[in-house]
Amino acid sequence: MTRVENPHAGQGAVLLDIGADVGAVVVYTPAGLLGAEIEVCPAGRRDAPPVDGQDWWLGEWRAHGHAHDTAPAWPHVAVLSRPTPGGPRPAAVFPGLRAGSYELWLRPGQPTALTVSVSGGGVTQVDWPGGQAA
């Protein structure tokens, strides 16, 4: 049996509950990454085993592996087509990260592609390497 992690993902707006020391990241990607999953962890902690993110990730994520992948996973989101004032764009949205620096990479286990800084109450918008300008 195939397990669908979130069958409703991408079917509506993303709510960003930001403020105080919590911000968000929007990563714009090339269209070729639609459906890909991007993982995140605090900068410098990627080589450690994933741990529940209560000190840096807001939400229901808990360290786990996928049925198709036995390796433990860091929090991850899918690249989906998102509405923007300029029309739909492929993007990954990390809606609740505490202020700090984070590494992002393609799941499973690709090299770190970029490092972003999150500010409390702000939304960091970045382009995936090889992507177009935000």
Secondary structure, 3 states (H helix, E strand, C coil): CCCCCCCCCCCCCCCCCCECCEEEEEEECCHHHCCCEEEEEECCCCCCCCCCCCCCECCCCCCEEECCEEEEECCEEECEEECCCCCCEEEEEEEEEECEEEEEEECCCCCCCEEEEECCCCEEEEECCCCCCC
